[in-house]
Amino acid sequence: MTETQFQILVWLSYRIAATFAFGLPLFLLIWAKRANSSSIDRLLSIYWKVSSLYAINLLFLSVENQLGQLISFIAPILMVGSIWFWFDLNEEIDEMPFYKPIALTTRIWRWTLSFWCFLNSGLHLFSWRCLNSINQNYCDTWREIPYNSFITTKTIIKFFLDGNWTTGFATFFAYLALILYLIGLLQWLIIQLPKNGRFSGKF
């Protein structure tokens, strides 16, 4: 694969993420609440808690932190796992009429998100050296969009708050968010999972 082809696929991965990892699930969550669809509402609530790891990954990548490459590989796997893991929610969604718009949209979203996870994992395996060193070939492509978001955030904070969004601040918030995420994940693994198993319960 040439570097240009790799760049196109990485940009495609980011565009799919923007649409199907952020835009559509946000729309589905609002739709589920308005339609009183409790199973999809619970599924999306769990998904948003898990997917916050992907936002943390973007913070790390924006400051060229090597940890971002590892989280960028792991986060989509956890995100997809969070929408297929639950016995009770899967059964309730499967029992919904296929022609019901919210059920059909949810099915399309889950399969598209799974495809994105497969694409993202393949690209990271292709550029696996980035997991060891952020300065390897192809690594700049992964950092391009997060770095642009860092510059945009810096400009907005400077304009509205007359503050300075530095790499030090971004790194601090990234590590703080990661620590809080890991504490919440460990709490669920140790307490809630043994208690509820693969039923949605409290997450």
C-alpha positions as CSV (number, residue, x, y, z in Angstrom):
1,M,0.0,0.0,0.0
2,T,1.4,3.4,-0.9
3,E,1.4,6.3,1.5
4,T,-1.2,8.1,-0.5
5,Q,-3.6,5.1,-0.4
6,F,-3.0,4.8,3.3
7,Q,-3.8,8.5,3.8
8,I,-7.0,8.1,1.9
9,L,-8.1,5.1,4.0
10,V,-7.2,6.8,7.3
11,W,-9.2,9.9,6.3
12,L,-12.1,7.6,5.3
13,S,-11.9,6.0,8.7
14,Y,-12.1,9.4,10.4
15,R,-15.1,10.4,8.2
16,I,-16.9,7.1,9.1
17,A,-16.1,7.8,12.8
18,A,-17.5,11.3,12.6
19,T,-20.7,10.0,11.0
20,F,-21.3,6.6,12.6
21,A,-19.4,6.9,15.9
22,F,-20.6,10.4,16.8
23,G,-23.3,11.9,14.5
24,L,-25.7,9.0,14.0
25,P,-25.6,7.6,17.6
26,L,-26.3,11.0,19.0
27,F,-29.3,11.3,16.6
28,L,-30.4,7.8,17.6
29,L,-30.1,8.6,21.3
30,I,-32.4,11.6,20.9
31,W,-34.8,9.6,18.7
32,A,-34.9,6.7,21.2
33,K,-35.8,9.0,24.1
34,R,-38.5,10.7,22.1
35,A,-39.9,7.4,20.9
36,N,-39.7,5.8,24.4
37,S,-37.6,2.9,23.0
38,S,-36.0,1.8,26.3
39,S,-33.8,-0.9,24.8
40,I,-32.2,1.3,22.2
41,D,-32.0,4.2,24.8
42,R,-30.1,1.9,27.2
43,L,-27.8,0.6,24.4
44,L,-26.9,4.1,23.3
45,S,-26.3,5.3,26.9
46,I,-23.9,2.4,27.4
47,Y,-22.3,3.1,24.0
48,W,-21.6,6.8,24.8
49,K,-19.9,5.9,28.1
50,V,-17.6,3.5,26.4
51,S,-17.0,5.6,23.3
52,S,-15.6,8.5,25.4
53,L,-12.3,6.6,25.2
54,Y,-12.1,7.6,21.5
55,A,-12.3,11.3,22.4
56,I,-9.5,10.7,24.9
57,N,-7.5,9.1,22.1
58,L,-7.9,12.2,19.9
59,L,-6.5,14.3,22.8
60,F,-3.4,12.2,23.0
61,L,-2.9,12.1,19.2
62,S,-3.3,15.9,19.0
63,V,-0.2,16.4,21.2
64,E,1.8,13.6,19.4
65,N,1.6,11.3,22.4
66,Q,2.4,7.7,21.5
67,L,-0.3,6.4,23.9
68,G,-2.8,7.8,21.4
69,Q,-1.9,5.2,18.8
70,L,-2.6,2.4,21.2
71,I,-5.9,3.8,22.4
72,S,-6.9,4.5,18.8
73,F,-6.5,0.8,18.1
74,I,-8.3,-0.4,21.3
75,A,-11.2,2.2,21.5
76,P,-13.2,1.1,18.4
77,I,-13.0,-2.6,19.5
78,L,-14.5,-1.7,22.9
79,M,-17.1,0.6,21.2
80,V,-18.3,-2.3,19.0
81,G,-18.2,-4.7,21.8
82,S,-20.4,-2.4,23.9
83,I,-23.2,-2.6,21.3
84,W,-23.2,-6.4,20.7
85,F,-22.3,-7.6,24.2
86,W,-25.7,-7.6,25.9
87,F,-28.1,-10.6,25.8
88,D,-31.2,-8.8,26.8
89,L,-30.8,-5.7,24.6
90,N,-29.9,-7.9,21.6
91,E,-33.0,-9.9,22.0
92,E,-35.2,-6.9,22.4
93,I,-33.8,-5.2,19.3
94,D,-34.1,-8.4,17.3
95,E,-37.7,-8.7,18.3
96,M,-38.5,-5.3,16.9
97,P,-40.3,-5.3,13.5
98,F,-37.7,-5.0,10.7
99,Y,-39.7,-2.2,9.0
100,K,-39.8,-0.1,12.2
101,P,-37.6,3.0,11.3
102,I,-35.7,3.2,14.6
103,A,-35.0,-0.5,14.7
104,L,-33.8,-0.6,11.0
105,T,-31.6,2.5,11.6
106,T,-30.1,0.9,14.7
107,R,-29.3,-2.3,12.8
108,I,-27.6,-0.3,10.0
109,W,-25.7,1.7,12.5
110,R,-24.4,-1.3,14.4
111,W,-23.2,-3.1,11.3
112,T,-21.6,0.0,9.9
113,L,-19.8,0.7,13.1
114,S,-18.5,-2.9,13.1
115,F,-17.2,-2.3,9.5
116,W,-15.4,0.8,10.7
117,C,-13.8,-1.1,13.6
118,F,-12.5,-3.7,11.1
119,L,-11.1,-1.0,8.8
120,N,-9.5,0.9,11.7
121,S,-8.0,-2.3,13.1
122,G,-6.6,-3.2,9.7
123,L,-5.0,0.2,9.2
124,H,-3.4,0.1,12.7
125,L,-2.0,-3.4,12.1
126,F,-0.6,-2.1,8.8
127,S,1.1,0.8,10.6
128,W,1.9,-1.2,13.8
129,R,5.3,0.5,14.1
130,C,3.4,3.6,15.2
131,L,2.5,1.8,18.4
132,N,6.2,1.6,19.3
133,S,7.3,5.0,17.9
134,I,5.2,8.0,17.0
135,N,7.9,9.1,14.4
136,Q,7.6,6.1,12.1
137,N,6.3,6.4,8.5
138,Y,2.5,6.7,8.2
139,C,2.2,8.0,11.8
140,D,1.7,11.6,10.7
141,T,-1.4,10.6,8.8
142,W,-3.1,9.5,12.1
143,R,-2.1,12.7,13.8
144,E,-3.2,15.1,11.1
145,I,-6.9,15.5,12.0
146,P,-6.4,15.5,15.8
147,Y,-3.7,18.1,15.4
148,N,-6.0,20.3,13.3
149,S,-8.7,20.0,16.0
150,F,-6.1,21.0,18.6
151,I,-5.3,24.2,16.6
152,T,-9.0,24.9,16.2
153,T,-9.6,24.5,20.0
154,K,-6.6,26.7,20.7
155,T,-8.0,29.4,18.4
156,I,-11.5,29.2,19.9
157,I,-10.2,29.4,23.5
158,K,-8.0,32.3,22.5
159,F,-10.9,34.2,20.8
160,F,-13.6,33.7,23.4
161,L,-11.7,33.3,26.7
162,D,-8.4,35.0,25.8
163,G,-6.7,31.8,27.1
164,N,-3.9,29.6,25.8
165,W,-4.6,26.0,25.0
166,T,-1.2,24.4,25.2
167,T,0.1,20.9,24.7
168,G,0.7,20.7,28.4
169,F,-2.9,21.4,29.2
170,A,-4.1,19.0,26.6
171,T,-1.8,16.3,27.9
172,F,-2.9,16.9,31.5
173,F,-6.6,16.6,30.6
174,A,-6.0,13.5,28.4
175,Y,-4.3,11.7,31.3
176,L,-6.9,12.8,33.8
177,A,-9.7,11.6,31.5
178,L,-8.0,8.3,30.9
179,I,-7.5,7.7,34.6
180,L,-11.2,8.4,35.4
181,Y,-12.2,6.2,32.5
182,L,-10.1,3.3,33.7
183,I,-11.5,3.7,37.3
184,G,-15.0,3.5,35.9
185,L,-14.1,0.5,33.7
186,L,-12.5,-1.4,36.6
187,Q,-15.4,-0.7,38.8
188,W,-17.8,-2.2,36.2
189,L,-15.5,-5.2,35.6
190,I,-15.1,-6.0,39.3
191,I,-18.6,-5.1,40.7
192,Q,-21.3,-4.9,38.0
193,L,-20.2,-7.6,35.5
194,P,-20.0,-10.5,38.0
195,K,-23.4,-9.3,39.4
196,N,-25.3,-8.9,36.1
197,G,-23.3,-10.9,33.6
198,R,-24.2,-10.1,30.0
199,F,-27.4,-8.3,30.9
200,S,-27.4,-4.5,30.6
201,G,-28.0,-3.7,34.2
202,K,-26.1,-0.6,35.4
203,F,-23.1,0.3,33.4
